[in-house]
Amino acid sequence: MANAVPMAVQAEQFKASPDYVRISMAAAIELGLKPGRIMRNCSCGCINLLQNYPEGCFANCSYCGLARERPGAAEENTFIRVAWPLYATDLVAEKIASKETKGGVGRVCISQVQDSRAYDDLLDMVRRVHRAAPVVPISALVSATTLDEDRLRRIKAEGVDIIGVGLDAASEKVFENTRGKTTRSPHDWRHHWHIVRAARSIFGAYNVNCHVIIGLGESDRELVELFCQLHSGQIAAYLFSFNPELGTEMQHEARAPIERVRRIQLVKHLIETRELSPDAIVFDDMDGVTGLDVPGMTLEGALESGLPFMTDGCPDRAGNLACNRPYGSYRPGEEYRDYPFPPQAADMVVIRDEIRLEDIRTETEAVVV
């Protein structure tokens, strides 16, 4: 068994972190480690890295391809439904440095898994990247269960400027049912929020983000309440769309209908950019969004911009979107759940059809969605 091998020799035998790291396929293409082109010649502004251990991840989230109890060898598992090729960390750092000299790297993000080594290895991997490319901004998508306030301060001192927390669930009940003790996983809702609030205090406004997944069993009202809570605390919300992975407990669960995804994206955008109040949102008996009480020009402006439907992600040094996660919520040939580039005119025709706006509010009418 993999976990019977002493940790001291695992890096050599199993290519474990911190000496080795997995990299998203889009980022591997961007760095020239893999051949290929990203859709519509879209660039990948963030180099997403993922820690690697022979046991995989010790958490057991019911929707995650890295879940501890997912069948098969850990090295065969996927993360957000795509393969993450494995390379020596120092080689990846060299490729990042080379790209930085040729045109710049928007950002690097290092993702932790649930493992007792994850914290120390995160610090090591940050150092390796910054030795090769000293000014490239680095985010850390952390496993909150491994952290406390002192560790957060140390992560910042090592040069990480943005912290991401995979909250994923929109409510405590959904969290418990999908990644808490109910799933034989070590994660705890209250501790996650403790780390989110501590990170906000340490890293500052909008330098902390929470990943949120639509389609885990939450209601629209729960999503709205969470977005409002995060926005009021100057914490960014990054929205993902659940996509079932084979072998996970939720492999047979359906994705959220694209209509629902589009409406939630629009509502989230209006909360964050127009201070949309929950009182201006109409819910049905199942707590689903059915209407918005907003000026028609406001609604049309949001739609025309296309911004609500783009990928949420960390910024580059100029404040522009870096982490656009091509294929993060869909595979090639599938409908875009979020767009890794500004939607074009033809895309907006599709989006308007998907969102199914039946009317646009005037100053005295509510829009029905």
C-alpha positions in Angstrom: 0.0 0.0 0.0 1.2 3.5 -0.8 0.8 4.7 2.8 3.0 1.9 4.0 6.0 3.6 2.3 7.9 6.0 4.6 7.3 9.6 3.8 11.0 10.2 3.4 11.2 8.0 0.3 7.8 8.8 -1.2 9.1 11.8 -3.2 11.5 9.5 -5.1 9.1 6.6 -5.6 5.8 8.4 -6.0 6.9 11.8 -7.2 5.3 13.6 -4.2 5.2 17.2 -3.4 7.0 19.4 -2.8 9.5 18.0 -5.3 6.7 17.3 -7.8 3.5 19.1 -8.6 0.4 18.6 -10.8 -0.5 21.4 -13.3 -3.7 22.1 -15.0 -3.8 21.0 -18.7 -4.5 24.5 -19.8 -1.5 25.8 -17.8 0.7 23.0 -19.2 -0.2 24.1 -22.7 0.5 27.7 -21.8 3.9 26.9 -20.5 4.8 24.6 -23.5 4.8 21.5 -21.4 2.0 20.0 -23.4 1.1 20.5 -27.1 -2.2 22.0 -28.0 -4.3 25.1 -28.3 -6.9 26.4 -25.9 -10.4 27.1 -27.4 -10.6 30.2 -29.6 -6.9 30.7 -28.9 -7.8 31.8 -25.4 -4.8 32.3 -23.1 -4.5 30.8 -19.6 -3.5 33.7 -17.4 -3.0 31.8 -14.2 -0.7 28.8 -13.8 -2.7 26.5 -11.5 -0.6 24.0 -9.5 -1.9 21.2 -7.3 0.0 19.3 -4.6 0.5 15.6 -5.2 0.7 12.7 -2.7 0.6 8.9 -3.3 -2.5 8.7 -1.0 -4.3 11.4 -2.9 -6.4 13.6 -0.6 -7.4 12.5 2.9 -10.7 14.4 2.6 -13.7 12.7 1.1 -15.9 15.3 -0.4 -18.8 13.6 -2.2 -18.4 15.5 -5.5 -14.6 15.7 -5.8 -12.4 13.6 -8.1 -9.7 13.6 -5.5 -11.9 12.1 -2.7 -10.2 9.5 -0.5 -12.8 6.8 -1.2 -13.0 7.3 -4.9 -12.2 3.9 -6.6 -8.9 3.5 -8.3 -5.3 4.6 -7.7 -4.9 8.2 -6.4 -2.6 9.1 -9.4 -5.4 8.2 -11.8 -7.9 10.6 -10.2 -9.0 13.9 -11.8 -9.7 17.3 -10.4 -12.7 19.3 -11.7 -13.0 16.5 -14.3 -9.7 17.1 -16.1 -6.3 15.5 -15.9 -3.5 17.3 -14.2 -0.1 16.2 -15.6 2.7 15.7 -13.1 6.1 17.5 -13.4 9.1 18.3 -11.2 8.3 21.5 -9.3 11.6 23.1 -10.2 11.0 22.4 -13.9 7.6 24.1 -13.7 9.2 27.0 -11.8 11.8 27.4 -14.6 9.0 27.4 -17.3 7.1 30.1 -15.3 10.3 32.2 -15.1 10.9 31.7 -18.9 7.3 32.9 -19.7 7.7 35.8 -17.3 10.7 37.1 -19.2 8.9 36.7 -22.6 5.7 38.3 -21.8 4.7 37.9 -18.2 2.7 35.4 -16.1 -0.6 36.8 -14.8 -0.5 34.7 -11.6 0.4 31.4 -10.1 -2.0 29.5 -7.8 -0.9 26.6 -5.6 -3.7 24.4 -4.4 -3.4 22.3 -1.3 -4.9 18.9 -0.7 -5.9 17.6 2.7 -2.6 16.1 4.0 -0.5 16.6 7.1 2.4 17.7 4.8 0.4 20.2 2.8 1.2 23.3 4.9 5.0 22.9 5.0 5.0 21.8 1.3 3.0 24.9 0.3 5.7 27.1 1.8 8.4 25.1 0.1 6.6 25.4 -3.3 6.1 29.1 -2.9 9.8 29.6 -2.3 10.7 27.5 -5.4 8.5 29.6 -7.7 9.7 32.9 -6.3 13.3 31.8 -6.5 12.8 31.4 -10.2 10.3 34.2 -10.8 10.6 36.6 -7.8 7.8 39.1 -8.8 5.1 36.7 -10.1 2.1 37.0 -7.8 1.1 33.8 -6.1 -2.3 32.8 -4.7 -2.8 29.8 -2.4 -6.0 27.8 -2.6 -5.8 26.4 0.9 -7.3 23.5 2.7 -8.8 25.3 5.7 -8.7 22.2 7.8 -4.9 22.3 7.8 -4.6 25.9 9.0 -4.8 28.4 11.8 -4.0 32.1 12.2 -0.3 31.6 12.7 0.0 29.5 9.6 -1.9 32.1 7.6 0.5 34.8 8.7 3.5 32.6 7.7 2.0 32.0 4.3 1.6 35.7 3.8 5.2 36.3 5.0 6.4 33.8 2.4 5.0 35.9 -0.4 1.4 34.7 -1.0 -0.8 37.8 -1.6 -4.2 36.1 -2.1 -5.9 33.3 -0.2 -8.6 31.1 -1.6 -10.8 28.9 0.5 -12.9 26.1 -1.0 -16.0 26.7 0.9 -17.9 25.1 -2.0 -21.2 24.6 -0.1 -23.6 27.6 0.2 -25.0 26.5 3.6 -23.9 24.5 6.7 -26.4 21.8 5.8 -25.1 21.3 2.3 -21.6 21.5 3.6 -22.2 18.7 6.1 -24.0 16.5 3.5 -21.3 16.9 0.9 -18.0 17.4 2.7 -18.5 17.2 6.4 -18.7 14.3 8.9 -21.6 12.8 7.0 -19.2 12.0 4.2 -16.5 10.6 6.5 -14.5 13.8 5.8 -12.6 15.9 8.3 -13.9 19.3 7.2 -15.9 21.5 9.5 -18.2 24.4 8.4 -17.4 26.6 11.5 -13.6 26.1 11.1 -13.8 27.0 7.5 -15.5 30.2 8.3 -13.0 30.9 11.1 -10.2 30.6 8.5 -12.1 32.8 6.0 -12.5 35.6 8.6 -8.9 35.2 9.9 -7.6 35.4 6.4 -9.7 38.5 5.6 -8.1 40.2 8.7 -4.6 39.2 7.7 -4.6 39.6 3.9 -7.0 42.5 3.5 -10.1 43.4 1.5 -10.8 41.2 -1.5 -7.5 39.4 -1.1 -9.5 36.5 0.2 -12.0 34.5 -1.9 -14.4 31.6 -1.3 -15.1 29.1 -4.0 -18.8 28.3 -4.2 -20.4 25.5 -6.3 -23.9 25.8 -7.7 -25.6 22.4 -7.9 -24.7 20.7 -4.6 -28.3 20.7 -3.3 -28.5 24.3 -2.2 -31.4 26.7 -2.9 -31.1 30.0 -4.8 -31.9 31.9 -1.6 -29.0 30.2 0.2 -26.6 31.3 -2.6 -28.0 34.8 -2.5 -27.5 35.0 1.2 -24.0 33.8 0.9 -23.1 36.2 -1.8 -24.4 39.1 0.2 -22.5 38.0 3.3 -19.3 37.7 1.4 -19.7 41.0 -0.4 -20.5 42.8 2.9 -17.2 41.4 4.3 -15.2 42.4 1.2 -14.5 38.8 0.4 -14.7 37.7 -3.2 -17.0 34.8 -4.3 -15.8 32.6 -7.1 -18.7 30.6 -8.6 -18.2 27.2 -10.0 -20.8 24.8 -11.6 -21.1 21.3 -10.3 -20.2 18.7 -12.9 -20.5 15.0 -11.8 -17.3 13.0 -11.8 -17.4 9.2 -12.3 -16.6 7.2 -9.2 -17.6 9.9 -6.8 -20.7 9.7 -4.5 -22.4 12.3 -6.6 -21.6 10.8 -10.0 -25.2 10.3 -10.8 -26.5 13.7 -9.6 -27.7 16.1 -12.3 -26.0 19.4 -13.0 -27.9 22.6 -12.3 -29.9 23.6 -15.4 -28.1 26.2 -17.5 -31.0 28.5 -17.0 -30.5 28.5 -13.3 -26.7 29.0 -13.6 -27.2 32.0 -15.8 -29.7 33.6 -13.4 -27.5 33.0 -10.4 -24.5 34.5 -12.3 -26.6 37.6 -13.1 -27.8 38.0 -9.5 -24.3 37.6 -8.1 -23.0 40.2 -10.5 -25.7 42.7 -9.5 -25.0 42.1 -5.8 -21.3 42.7 -6.3 -21.5 45.6 -8.7 -24.8 47.3 -8.0 -25.4 46.5 -4.4 -28.5 44.5 -5.2 -30.5 43.9 -2.1 -32.1 40.5 -1.3 -35.3 42.5 -1.0 -35.2 43.2 -4.7 -35.1 39.5 -5.6 -38.3 37.5 -6.0 -38.2 33.9 -4.9 -40.8 31.2 -5.5 -42.0 28.6 -2.9 -38.9 26.5 -3.5 -36.6 29.5 -2.8 -35.7 29.7 -6.5 -35.1 33.1 -8.2 -38.1 34.1 -10.3 -37.8 37.9 -10.6 -35.6 40.9 -10.1 -36.8 44.4 -9.1 -34.1 46.4 -10.8 -34.2 49.2 -13.4 -34.3 48.0 -16.9 -31.2 49.9 -17.9 -29.3 48.3 -15.1 -30.3 44.9 -16.1 -29.6 45.5 -19.8 -26.3 47.0 -19.0 -25.2 43.9 -17.1 -26.4 41.6 -19.8 -24.8 43.6 -22.6 -21.4 43.6 -20.8 -21.3 39.8 -20.7 -19.3 40.2 -17.4 -21.7 38.2 -15.2 -21.1 35.1 -17.3 -17.3 35.2 -17.3 -15.2 33.0 -15.1 -14.6 34.3 -11.5 -10.9 34.3 -10.6 -7.9 36.0 -9.1 -6.5 39.1 -10.8 -3.1 39.7 -12.3 -0.8 42.6 -11.3 -2.9 45.1 -13.3 -6.1 44.0 -11.7 -7.4 42.1 -14.7 -8.7 38.6 -14.6 -5.8 36.1 -14.5 -7.5 32.9 -13.4 -9.9 32.1 -16.2 -9.8 28.3 -15.7 -10.5 27.0 -19.2 -12.4 23.7 -19.0 -12.9 24.2 -15.2 -16.7 23.7 -15.4 -17.1 22.0 -18.8 -15.2 19.9 -21.3 -14.5 20.8 -24.9 -17.7 20.6 -26.9 -19.9 21.2 -23.9 -21.8 24.4 -23.3 -19.9 27.1 -21.6 -20.9 27.2 -17.9 -18.7 30.3 -17.5 -16.7 32.0 -20.3 -12.9 32.2 -20.0 -13.0 35.3 -22.3 -15.4 38.1 -22.9 -18.6 36.7 -24.5 -18.9 37.8 -28.1 -22.1 38.9 -29.9 -22.9 35.3 -30.9 -22.3 34.1 -27.3 -24.7 36.8 -26.0 -27.4 35.5 -28.2 -27.0 32.0 -26.7 -26.8 33.5 -23.1 -30.0 35.5 -23.6 -31.7 32.3 -24.8 -30.4 30.3 -21.9 -31.4 32.8 -19.2 -34.9 33.1 -20.6 -35.7 36.6 -19.6 -39.5 37.0 -20.3 -39.5 40.7 -19.7 -37.2 43.6 -18.8 -38.2 45.8 -15.9 -39.1 49.5 -16.5 -39.0 51.9 -13.6 -42.3 50.6 -12.4 -42.2 46.9 -13.4 -40.3 44.0 -12.1 -38.4 41.7 -14.6 -39.6 38.2 -14.5 -37.0 35.5 -15.0 
